[in-house]
Amino acid sequence: MLREGVTVKESRGRLSYLTPDRTKPITARKLGDDFDKATVLALLTQNARRAAEQTKAIPEYPAAVKKPSQGEKTTKTTPADNTLQRMVDREAKRAEGKGVGYDRWAAKHNLKQMAATVTAYQQYGFSSPEELDEACSAAYTAMRESLTELKQVEKTLDGKKDLQRQVLAYSKTRPVRDGLKQQKNAKAKAAYRQKHESDFIIADAAARYFRENGISKLPSYKALQAEIETLIKEKNSGYNDYREKREEYRRLQTVKGNIDQILRRERKPVKRQEQER
């Protein structure tokens, strides 16, 4: 339709069409059932799948095309068939000066991604772009919450490791501290402290750490090690959860960006900022 000069817009879940000979768009309701959004999406899915079946796996378009020298092998990166990627804004790329070869690749790439996008859209069960927007917001919130929980576990883990180091350092100075108690007078104690000055510096630093953190009873090294191992497992599990939620958010953002491009919807300023990030 773009080739024929027809602009498609969406408002409140309904499509409208603006032809070159009109100044105001005409709604799909006036044109008939063949032009409503459900029918259009179904046709796009059918056409895109047909084109994808006829097109073999499309390699990433290289930044620069160079003929390989004799004996040199060319390397190409081919995305997996089930990999959902962003569609290319061909008009913007042509404005940047991209050539005919890139435009041909982009056309094939967009057909393939159009089919994958509509399939994903239907698999999610969305009935409108607004539902997709809500899903993106929910996925972003879930991702941020998962990251916050992960950082909290990491902070607790670092604290336990620091405490374990202090407990170990303090326990190693115990023989020296016990020796100070055996000194008979202040002069002997001063001489003893001077002789073992490095050990007392470590012991005093550890004692100061315990006071500043409100620790009156020292936990055993073994107990701390068990807590640390548990926290490491929580950290690994939390990272896996965060990674899954991050990938889900990125996938939904890709679906949203492609659907917006397919329907030529006007983006809100907030969404444009998210896209730039």
Backbone bond lengths (Angstrom), bond angles and torsions (degrees), N, CA, C in turn:
res aa  C-N    CA-C-N  psi(-1)  N-CA   C-N-CA  omega(-1)  CA-C   N-CA-C  phi
1 M - - - 1.453 - - 1.515 111.80 -
2 L 1.326 115.69 -33.33 1.467 118.88 178.11 1.520 110.50 -63.64
3 R 1.336 116.50 -35.73 1.464 119.45 178.94 1.524 111.61 -64.11
4 E 1.353 115.97 -31.06 1.458 120.44 179.31 1.522 111.53 -87.75
5 G 1.328 116.87 3.32 1.454 120.03 178.31 1.505 114.38 83.14
6 V 1.352 118.33 16.46 1.459 122.03 -179.71 1.525 109.01 -94.76
7 T 1.320 116.69 126.89 1.458 122.15 178.80 1.521 109.41 -101.98
8 V 1.336 115.62 131.15 1.457 121.59 -179.61 1.517 108.74 -107.50
9 K 1.319 116.35 130.53 1.461 121.59 177.84 1.521 109.32 -130.16
10 E 1.331 114.47 158.46 1.464 119.35 179.16 1.519 109.44 -125.99
11 S 1.294 116.50 138.68 1.464 122.49 177.01 1.516 108.65 -145.31
12 R 1.346 115.58 120.11 1.467 121.41 179.23 1.528 112.40 57.35
13 G 1.306 115.42 38.70 1.460 120.47 176.94 1.510 114.66 79.50
14 R 1.337 118.56 7.35 1.466 121.58 179.32 1.513 109.87 -120.02
15 L 1.322 115.75 145.41 1.450 121.51 -179.22 1.522 110.58 -94.65
16 S 1.325 114.19 150.38 1.463 120.68 172.75 1.518 107.88 -137.37
17 Y 1.337 116.60 155.35 1.456 122.20 -173.43 1.532 109.67 -126.82
18 L 1.331 114.82 134.30 1.463 120.82 178.28 1.526 108.50 -118.69
19 T 1.322 116.94 111.92 1.458 121.83 179.49 1.526 110.21 -92.37
20 P 1.328 117.83 159.92 1.464 120.53 -176.75 1.531 114.05 -59.24
21 D 1.344 117.11 -25.92 1.462 119.63 -176.74 1.526 113.25 -90.45
22 R 1.335 117.39 6.54 1.460 120.84 -178.92 1.516 110.11 -122.69
23 T 1.303 115.00 153.65 1.471 120.85 176.60 1.513 111.63 -100.96
24 K 1.332 117.72 -19.56 1.454 122.16 178.29 1.526 109.12 -123.56
25 P 1.333 117.03 141.37 1.469 119.64 179.56 1.521 111.71 -69.12
26 I 1.310 114.74 154.69 1.467 121.08 177.28 1.525 107.75 -112.20
27 T 1.319 117.01 136.10 1.466 121.10 -174.68 1.519 111.05 -77.66
28 A 1.343 114.60 155.82 1.465 120.60 179.30 1.521 111.27 -63.99
29 R 1.330 116.87 -28.86 1.464 119.80 -179.31 1.531 111.71 -63.06
30 K 1.334 115.46 -34.37 1.460 119.00 179.39 1.530 111.78 -77.90
31 L 1.325 116.47 -26.37 1.460 120.12 -178.19 1.525 112.73 -82.65
32 G 1.332 116.16 -23.14 1.461 118.75 179.88 1.517 112.21 119.32
33 D 1.341 115.91 172.02 1.466 121.22 -175.98 1.516 113.37 -64.50
34 D 1.331 117.76 -24.53 1.461 120.41 -178.18 1.519 112.39 -68.13
35 F 1.332 118.01 -12.06 1.453 120.89 -176.23 1.533 112.97 -112.89
36 D 1.350 118.62 5.77 1.460 118.29 177.74 1.524 110.14 -76.47
37 K 1.327 115.44 168.29 1.464 120.15 -170.70 1.520 112.80 -63.86
38 A 1.322 117.63 -41.53 1.467 120.57 -178.25 1.524 111.00 -60.99
39 T 1.342 115.62 -43.55 1.463 119.18 -179.99 1.512 111.45 -67.43
40 V 1.348 116.36 -41.41 1.465 120.37 -179.64 1.520 110.81 -63.39
41 L 1.353 117.17 -44.67 1.465 120.33 178.92 1.522 111.21 -62.80
42 A 1.326 116.64 -38.37 1.462 119.92 178.68 1.521 110.72 -64.07
43 L 1.336 116.97 -42.18 1.463 120.18 178.69 1.518 111.21 -66.84
44 L 1.332 116.53 -39.44 1.462 119.77 177.65 1.518 110.45 -61.20
45 T 1.338 115.99 -42.51 1.465 119.98 178.90 1.525 110.98 -62.00
46 Q 1.320 115.86 -45.73 1.474 119.82 -179.01 1.518 111.43 -63.25
47 N 1.339 117.21 -46.14 1.464 120.64 -179.35 1.519 111.95 -66.40
48 A 1.356 115.56 -41.69 1.458 118.76 -177.93 1.519 111.30 -67.11
49 R 1.331 117.21 -38.60 1.463 120.13 178.45 1.527 111.08 -66.09
50 R 1.326 115.44 -39.60 1.455 118.68 178.18 1.526 111.13 -62.92
51 A 1.343 115.29 -41.74 1.463 119.06 179.05 1.522 111.09 -67.57
52 A 1.345 116.28 -37.13 1.465 119.59 -179.97 1.517 111.36 -67.02
53 E 1.340 116.89 -35.72 1.464 120.19 178.69 1.517 111.70 -67.34
54 Q 1.327 115.97 -31.86 1.463 120.11 -179.38 1.522 112.13 -82.43
55 T 1.335 116.07 -18.19 1.462 120.45 -176.74 1.514 109.52 -102.44
56 K 1.290 117.15 131.04 1.459 121.06 177.63 1.515 109.13 -74.80
57 A 1.336 116.01 175.92 1.465 119.77 179.92 1.517 109.64 -55.19
58 I 1.319 116.01 129.33 1.466 120.98 -174.00 1.524 109.17 -96.56
59 P 1.317 120.13 120.77 1.462 121.11 178.63 1.517 111.05 -74.29
60 E 1.319 114.74 157.68 1.455 119.24 173.98 1.514 108.76 -60.97
61 Y 1.339 116.66 136.85 1.461 119.97 -179.16 1.517 108.87 -73.89
62 P 1.319 119.12 124.91 1.460 120.58 -177.07 1.517 111.65 -68.38
63 A 1.330 115.66 151.28 1.462 120.23 179.74 1.524 110.35 -65.37
64 A 1.274 117.53 -34.90 1.463 120.87 178.54 1.525 108.47 -139.34
65 V 1.321 117.39 135.52 1.460 122.23 -178.91 1.515 108.62 -93.01
66 K 1.315 115.13 122.72 1.462 119.60 -177.85 1.508 109.17 -134.73
67 K 1.294 116.93 131.90 1.448 120.56 177.03 1.512 109.93 -71.15
68 P 1.327 117.66 128.33 1.457 118.96 -178.68 1.515 111.31 -69.32
69 S 1.304 114.20 142.96 1.457 119.16 177.36 1.516 109.31 -73.90
70 Q 1.326 116.46 168.55 1.455 120.78 -176.02 1.526 110.00 -63.83
71 G 1.301 116.01 128.54 1.459 120.98 179.86 1.517 113.25 87.69
72 E 1.357 117.32 -7.45 1.461 120.00 -178.91 1.517 109.59 -93.60
73 K 1.321 117.04 132.85 1.448 122.26 -179.54 1.530 110.36 -93.68
74 T 1.314 115.64 140.38 1.455 119.87 178.51 1.522 109.28 -87.61
75 T 1.306 116.53 140.26 1.463 122.30 178.22 1.514 108.97 -111.81
76 K 1.337 116.18 133.43 1.452 121.27 179.53 1.522 109.41 -129.25
77 T 1.322 114.92 145.69 1.448 120.85 177.48 1.512 108.66 -104.85
78 T 1.318 116.04 115.86 1.459 120.59 -177.87 1.511 109.13 -111.05
79 P 1.354 118.24 116.64 1.462 120.12 178.93 1.518 110.40 -67.80
80 A 1.324 115.85 151.34 1.465 120.29 177.60 1.519 109.49 -64.11
81 D 1.340 115.49 152.07 1.458 120.40 -176.81 1.522 111.86 -61.97
82 N 1.347 116.97 -30.02 1.454 119.75 -177.23 1.530 111.96 -93.68
83 T 1.331 118.02 12.03 1.454 121.29 180.00 1.524 109.42 -86.55
84 L 1.328 114.99 122.52 1.464 120.37 178.76 1.524 108.68 -89.16
85 Q 1.318 116.58 126.27 1.458 122.13 -177.94 1.519 110.77 -128.17
86 R 1.319 115.33 163.71 1.453 120.61 177.92 1.526 110.65 -69.52
87 M 1.317 115.41 140.68 1.459 120.11 173.15 1.523 108.93 -74.55
88 V 1.313 115.74 155.51 1.463 121.94 -177.37 1.520 109.49 -94.32
89 D 1.315 116.46 134.39 1.462 121.07 173.39 1.521 107.35 -81.44
90 R 1.325 115.90 95.22 1.467 120.52 -173.00 1.520 111.69 -64.62
91 E 1.313 117.04 -38.27 1.456 119.34 -179.79 1.520 111.30 -63.11
92 A 1.340 115.98 -42.40 1.463 119.90 179.28 1.528 111.02 -65.92
93 K 1.324 116.24 -39.80 1.463 120.03 -179.69 1.533 111.09 -67.67
94 R 1.340 116.21 -38.33 1.470 118.12 176.30 1.518 110.98 -64.87
95 A 1.348 115.41 -36.07 1.468 118.96 178.25 1.523 110.90 -66.55
96 E 1.340 116.42 -28.58 1.462 120.54 177.56 1.519 112.11 -76.92
97 G 1.324 116.40 -10.06 1.457 119.61 178.08 1.510 114.81 103.52
98 K 1.343 117.32 12.33 1.461 119.32 177.54 1.531 110.01 -66.00
99 G 1.323 115.38 145.35 1.449 121.02 -174.70 1.510 114.57 -85.32
100 V 1.338 114.31 -174.84 1.452 121.54 -177.24 1.530 110.75 -65.91
101 G 1.332 116.14 -38.51 1.465 119.64 -178.96 1.516 111.71 -61.21
102 Y 1.310 115.81 -43.94 1.474 119.42 178.52 1.524 110.36 -64.79
103 D 1.328 116.78 -40.12 1.460 120.52 -178.11 1.523 110.82 -64.31
104 R 1.334 117.18 -37.62 1.464 119.92 177.28 1.520 110.62 -65.15
105 W 1.338 115.32 -43.38 1.476 118.61 177.97 1.522 110.39 -62.52
106 A 1.344 116.46 -42.82 1.459 120.49 -178.65 1.526 111.55 -62.92
107 A 1.335 117.06 -36.92 1.465 120.66 179.11 1.527 110.55 -62.39
108 K 1.338 116.60 -45.66 1.459 120.51 178.65 1.534 110.95 -67.18
109 H 1.321 114.36 -42.49 1.466 119.29 179.07 1.526 110.89 -59.08
110 N 1.328 117.12 -43.89 1.460 120.97 -178.08 1.526 111.91 -66.16
111 L 1.327 117.28 -36.97 1.458 119.98 177.33 1.529 110.61 -62.69
112 K 1.313 115.14 -43.72 1.466 120.01 -179.95 1.524 110.86 -64.70
113 Q 1.322 116.74 -44.86 1.455 120.80 -178.81 1.528 111.74 -72.37
114 M 1.325 116.93 -28.02 1.457 120.18 175.99 1.526 109.86 -62.99
115 A 1.328 115.93 -44.53 1.461 120.16 178.98 1.520 110.74 -63.74
116 A 1.344 116.72 -44.16 1.465 120.63 -179.79 1.520 110.86 -65.37
117 T 1.325 116.78 -37.38 1.465 121.02 -178.24 1.517 111.47 -68.10
118 V 1.331 117.00 -47.46 1.462 120.45 -179.69 1.528 110.31 -64.59
119 T 1.326 116.46 -37.44 1.468 119.61 176.64 1.526 110.85 -62.28
120 A 1.342 116.10 -45.59 1.465 120.07 178.22 1.526 110.90 -63.21
121 Y 1.318 116.63 -41.26 1.468 122.10 179.04 1.526 110.62 -58.15
122 Q 1.315 116.24 -42.96 1.462 120.33 179.92 1.521 111.65 -73.71
123 Q 1.328 117.60 -35.82 1.459 120.61 179.09 1.524 111.55 -65.27
124 Y 1.319 116.30 -35.58 1.466 120.04 176.40 1.530 111.27 -69.67
125 G 1.318 116.89 -21.98 1.452 120.45 179.19 1.517 114.47 83.29
126 F 1.333 117.35 22.57 1.464 120.21 179.63 1.527 109.59 -72.71
127 S 1.324 115.01 140.80 1.462 120.55 176.87 1.523 111.91 -108.36
128 S 1.335 117.28 -7.53 1.467 120.49 178.99 1.526 108.64 -159.26
129 P 1.325 117.32 156.05 1.467 120.49 175.79 1.525 112.60 -59.92
130 E 1.340 116.56 -27.01 1.464 119.16 178.30 1.529 111.28 -65.34
131 E 1.331 116.41 -37.04 1.463 119.56 176.23 1.526 110.43 -65.08
132 L 1.311 115.99 -36.28 1.464 119.96 176.59 1.526 110.69 -65.14
133 D 1.325 117.30 -40.18 1.468 121.15 177.21 1.530 110.50 -60.92
134 E 1.324 116.13 -44.13 1.461 120.45 179.22 1.530 111.03 -63.52
135 A 1.314 116.12 -39.41 1.471 120.06 179.02 1.523 110.74 -65.39
136 C 1.333 116.94 -38.23 1.470 120.69 177.23 1.523 110.64 -63.29
137 S 1.325 116.40 -43.98 1.466 120.34 179.36 1.524 110.98 -63.67
138 A 1.334 116.42 -42.88 1.465 120.48 179.41 1.526 111.00 -64.99
139 A 1.327 116.56 -40.61 1.469 120.43 179.23 1.524 110.73 -65.69
140 Y 1.332 116.92 -38.08 1.463 120.36 178.40 1.527 110.45 -65.23
141 T 1.338 116.50 -42.76 1.464 120.43 178.58 1.526 110.75 -62.68
142 A 1.323 116.72 -44.27 1.465 120.76 179.24 1.523 111.17 -62.63
143 M 1.331 116.82 -38.94 1.463 120.70 178.89 1.526 110.91 -64.64
144 R 1.349 117.04 -44.00 1.462 120.87 -179.70 1.532 111.26 -66.20
145 E 1.325 116.82 -39.83 1.467 119.91 178.09 1.524 111.05 -64.18
146 S 1.326 116.47 -41.14 1.461 120.48 178.47 1.527 110.76 -63.53
147 L 1.328 116.42 -40.22 1.461 120.49 178.92 1.520 111.14 -66.07
148 T 1.336 117.21 -39.61 1.464 121.03 178.10 1.521 111.00 -62.09
149 E 1.337 116.58 -44.31 1.467 120.55 178.06 1.530 110.87 -63.48
150 L 1.323 116.64 -39.77 1.461 120.45 179.29 1.526 111.09 -63.24
151 K 1.324 116.78 -43.86 1.463 120.38 179.64 1.523 111.47 -64.52
152 Q 1.335 117.26 -35.51 1.456 120.63 178.45 1.530 110.87 -65.86
153 V 1.328 116.16 -41.68 1.472 119.98 177.48 1.526 109.82 -63.93
154 E 1.330 116.96 -42.04 1.461 120.64 178.98 1.527 110.87 -62.41
155 K 1.329 116.67 -40.27 1.471 120.61 178.86 1.526 110.86 -64.09
156 T 1.335 116.51 -44.39 1.463 120.42 178.04 1.523 111.05 -63.38
157 L 1.325 116.21 -40.76 1.465 121.01 179.42 1.526 110.89 -62.98
158 D 1.321 117.32 -44.46 1.468 120.75 178.56 1.524 111.04 -61.83
159 G 1.344 116.09 -38.78 1.455 120.02 178.36 1.521 112.52 -64.18
160 K 1.326 116.65 -41.80 1.463 120.81 179.05 1.529 111.15 -66.31
161 K 1.329 116.43 -39.18 1.460 119.35 178.30 1.525 111.03 -65.50
162 D 1.330 115.64 -40.12 1.466 119.61 178.27 1.526 110.72 -64.31
163 L 1.340 115.60 -43.26 1.465 119.83 177.93 1.522 110.54 -62.61
164 Q 1.313 117.42 -40.11 1.460 120.57 179.37 1.529 111.24 -62.52
165 R 1.336 115.86 -40.39 1.469 119.17 177.88 1.532 111.22 -63.06
166 Q 1.322 115.74 -41.02 1.461 119.59 -179.48 1.531 111.56 -68.38
167 V 1.325 116.53 -40.64 1.469 120.91 178.28 1.518 110.55 -63.10
168 L 1.340 116.55 -42.90 1.461 120.52 179.79 1.531 110.55 -64.84
169 A 1.322 116.49 -44.02 1.474 120.20 -179.98 1.524 110.44 -63.81
170 Y 1.319 117.00 -41.07 1.468 121.06 -178.00 1.524 111.26 -68.37
171 S 1.342 115.34 -39.21 1.467 118.84 -179.06 1.528 111.61 -66.76
172 K 1.330 116.97 -30.74 1.463 120.07 179.63 1.519 112.43 -70.04
173 T 1.319 116.64 -21.01 1.478 119.78 179.84 1.534 111.86 -92.15
174 R 1.305 117.40 4.40 1.468 119.47 -176.72 1.535 113.23 -60.81
175 P 1.323 119.39 -44.98 1.477 117.84 178.64 1.534 112.48 -57.82
176 V 1.335 116.13 -38.57 1.467 119.22 179.82 1.524 110.32 -69.11
177 R 1.325 117.37 -39.86 1.459 120.32 179.53 1.528 111.46 -66.90
178 D 1.322 115.58 -38.38 1.470 119.03 176.55 1.525 110.85 -65.53
179 G 1.331 116.73 -35.22 1.463 120.29 178.74 1.516 111.99 -65.06
180 L 1.344 117.40 -31.66 1.468 120.54 178.82 1.529 110.85 -64.96
181 K 1.338 116.80 -35.61 1.462 120.31 -179.22 1.526 112.20 -66.90
182 Q 1.308 116.77 -23.09 1.460 120.86 -177.51 1.537 113.04 -83.56
183 Q 1.328 115.68 -8.00 1.464 118.94 179.60 1.527 109.54 -73.76
184 K 1.347 116.27 138.70 1.462 121.88 -169.59 1.526 113.27 -78.61
185 N 1.320 118.59 -36.09 1.460 120.20 -174.50 1.530 110.34 -139.30
186 A 1.333 113.63 175.71 1.468 120.08 -176.21 1.522 111.68 -63.93
187 K 1.333 116.94 -37.69 1.462 120.39 -179.74 1.521 110.65 -64.39
188 A 1.303 115.54 -41.70 1.471 120.08 179.90 1.521 110.68 -68.22
189 K 1.346 114.83 -37.66 1.465 118.18 178.63 1.529 111.81 -66.05
190 A 1.351 115.37 -39.51 1.471 119.27 179.79 1.525 110.50 -64.98
191 A 1.312 115.61 -40.73 1.457 119.76 179.19 1.532 110.78 -66.67
192 Y 1.333 114.75 -38.47 1.463 119.56 179.66 1.533 110.88 -65.85
193 R 1.316 115.93 -42.94 1.470 119.97 179.68 1.528 110.86 -63.96
194 Q 1.308 114.89 -39.22 1.471 118.46 179.62 1.528 110.38 -65.56
195 K 1.304 115.97 -37.58 1.458 120.48 -178.90 1.533 110.98 -67.05
196 H 1.323 116.16 -36.36 1.479 121.39 -178.77 1.523 110.42 -112.38
197 E 1.318 115.25 42.91 1.466 120.21 -173.71 1.529 112.70 -59.65
198 S 1.324 118.16 -43.91 1.473 120.99 -177.13 1.523 111.62 -62.47
199 D 1.338 117.25 -39.05 1.463 120.53 179.10 1.528 111.09 -66.17
200 F 1.331 116.45 -39.75 1.462 119.31 -179.51 1.535 111.69 -72.13
201 I 1.317 117.72 -29.25 1.474 120.07 174.65 1.524 109.73 -63.12
202 I 1.336 116.09 -43.46 1.473 120.76 178.49 1.522 110.64 -65.28
203 A 1.329 116.77 -44.08 1.460 121.13 -178.66 1.523 111.02 -65.05
204 D 1.322 117.31 -42.44 1.463 120.88 -180.00 1.532 111.25 -65.99
205 A 1.321 116.96 -39.28 1.462 120.64 178.63 1.533 110.54 -64.08
206 A 1.348 116.38 -41.72 1.466 120.21 179.42 1.530 110.31 -66.78
207 A 1.328 116.89 -42.38 1.467 120.49 179.09 1.526 111.10 -62.57
208 R 1.323 116.51 -39.14 1.469 120.62 177.70 1.533 110.28 -64.62
209 Y 1.322 117.23 -39.58 1.466 122.07 177.78 1.531 110.29 -61.72
210 F 1.330 116.87 -43.38 1.463 120.52 179.74 1.527 110.76 -63.18
211 R 1.334 117.27 -42.92 1.469 120.37 -179.95 1.521 111.14 -64.33
212 E 1.324 117.13 -44.70 1.470 121.20 -177.44 1.522 112.14 -64.91
213 N 1.332 117.42 -26.76 1.460 121.21 -179.20 1.530 112.50 -101.99
214 G 1.333 116.20 10.19 1.460 120.34 175.90 1.510 114.59 65.98
215 I 1.323 116.90 32.95 1.463 121.30 -178.85 1.526 108.82 -100.22
216 S 1.335 115.89 110.67 1.468 120.63 -179.37 1.530 112.20 -97.83
217 K 1.339 115.81 -32.56 1.455 120.48 178.41 1.518 109.12 -117.66
218 L 1.327 116.14 120.91 1.459 120.10 -175.69 1.536 111.09 -77.18
219 P 1.333 116.50 130.79 1.477 119.22 175.07 1.525 110.01 -74.65
220 S 1.312 115.65 158.42 1.461 119.11 178.82 1.525 110.06 -75.05
221 Y 1.316 114.88 154.62 1.468 120.49 178.76 1.522 110.36 -60.80
222 K 1.337 116.46 -38.99 1.464 121.20 -178.63 1.526 111.06 -65.21
223 A 1.345 116.15 -42.22 1.458 120.16 179.61 1.532 110.63 -64.84
224 L 1.339 116.14 -40.18 1.465 120.05 177.92 1.523 111.06 -64.27
225 Q 1.330 116.35 -39.17 1.459 120.05 179.70 1.523 111.02 -63.14
226 A 1.340 116.50 -39.10 1.470 120.55 178.04 1.525 110.61 -64.51
227 E 1.349 116.50 -41.77 1.472 119.93 177.94 1.527 110.91 -63.91
228 I 1.314 116.20 -40.89 1.466 120.55 -179.26 1.527 110.81 -63.78
229 E 1.329 116.88 -43.10 1.466 120.09 179.07 1.526 111.37 -62.88
230 T 1.345 116.12 -38.65 1.470 120.02 177.03 1.524 110.89 -64.86
231 L 1.329 116.67 -42.33 1.462 120.92 179.97 1.527 111.83 -67.03
232 I 1.325 116.31 -34.36 1.473 119.70 177.15 1.526 110.23 -63.50
233 K 1.333 116.07 -40.76 1.466 119.71 177.36 1.531 110.19 -64.37
234 E 1.341 116.32 -41.88 1.472 119.80 178.25 1.527 110.64 -63.76
235 K 1.314 116.20 -38.30 1.466 119.86 179.27 1.528 110.97 -64.58
236 N 1.322 116.43 -45.55 1.465 119.86 179.40 1.525 111.48 -62.98
237 S 1.339 115.63 -42.44 1.458 119.65 178.14 1.527 110.87 -65.27
238 G 1.342 116.02 -40.93 1.461 120.50 178.95 1.511 112.24 -65.13
239 Y 1.334 117.02 -37.19 1.458 120.00 178.57 1.527 110.74 -66.61
240 N 1.340 116.07 -41.20 1.465 119.17 178.24 1.526 110.88 -62.95
241 D 1.335 115.69 -39.30 1.463 119.73 178.31 1.527 110.64 -65.19
242 Y 1.331 116.17 -43.46 1.467 119.84 179.10 1.525 111.59 -63.86
243 R 1.321 116.01 -41.21 1.466 119.95 -179.69 1.529 111.05 -63.67
244 E 1.334 116.99 -41.12 1.462 120.29 178.25 1.527 111.19 -63.95
245 K 1.334 116.26 -43.08 1.469 119.93 -179.65 1.525 110.81 -68.87
246 R 1.324 116.83 -33.93 1.470 119.90 177.85 1.524 110.71 -67.35
247 E 1.330 116.57 -42.42 1.463 119.98 178.86 1.529 111.15 -66.29
248 E 1.340 116.57 -37.17 1.464 119.93 177.86 1.527 110.51 -64.49
249 Y 1.327 116.01 -41.48 1.474 119.70 178.55 1.528 110.68 -63.92
250 R 1.321 116.61 -44.28 1.468 120.23 179.62 1.529 110.87 -63.73
251 R 1.324 116.93 -38.27 1.467 120.35 179.52 1.528 110.28 -64.88
252 L 1.336 116.27 -44.45 1.459 119.82 178.67 1.527 111.17 -64.36
253 Q 1.342 116.79 -38.08 1.457 119.97 177.23 1.529 111.29 -63.57
254 T 1.333 115.61 -37.43 1.463 119.39 177.62 1.520 110.58 -66.31
255 V 1.345 116.59 -44.39 1.462 119.93 177.36 1.519 110.28 -60.20
256 K 1.312 116.64 -43.60 1.471 120.75 -179.34 1.526 111.26 -63.34
257 G 1.330 116.74 -45.77 1.457 119.96 -179.93 1.527 111.84 -61.59
258 N 1.320 115.75 -40.84 1.469 119.35 179.94 1.525 111.89 -70.63
259 I 1.336 116.82 -40.76 1.467 120.00 177.50 1.525 110.05 -63.03
260 D 1.330 116.51 -42.01 1.467 119.80 176.69 1.520 111.06 -58.89
261 Q 1.323 116.07 -40.46 1.462 119.54 -179.19 1.528 110.95 -70.79
262 I 1.333 116.63 -37.35 1.460 119.99 178.91 1.526 110.55 -64.69
263 L 1.313 116.37 -46.37 1.460 120.72 -176.48 1.527 113.10 -89.22
264 R 1.358 116.14 -6.65 1.460 120.85 -179.15 1.523 111.29 56.02
265 R 1.321 115.15 43.80 1.455 119.03 178.51 1.518 110.29 -75.53
266 E 1.322 115.70 151.09 1.457 120.81 175.78 1.520 108.11 -81.41
267 R 1.325 116.35 125.31 1.452 120.75 -178.77 1.518 110.95 -83.59
268 K 1.315 114.55 148.17 1.467 119.74 175.16 1.519 108.85 -77.97
269 P 1.368 118.75 155.86 1.476 121.20 179.94 1.520 112.99 -58.24
270 V 1.347 117.07 -37.84 1.469 119.59 -178.26 1.514 110.25 -64.78
271 K 1.332 116.80 -41.90 1.457 120.21 -179.81 1.515 111.02 -67.65
272 R 1.338 117.04 -32.47 1.458 119.92 178.52 1.524 110.16 -65.74
273 Q 1.341 116.84 -37.25 1.456 120.18 178.50 1.508 110.73 -66.88
274 E 1.364 116.47 -38.46 1.457 119.43 177.96 1.518 110.40 -63.64
275 Q 1.352 114.94 -37.96 1.464 118.82 179.84 1.516 110.56 -64.39
276 E 1.347 117.31 -39.15 1.459 120.46 -178.80 1.513 111.40 -67.33
277 R 1.349 116.63 -33.29 1.452 118.86 177.92 1.519 110.77 -69.87
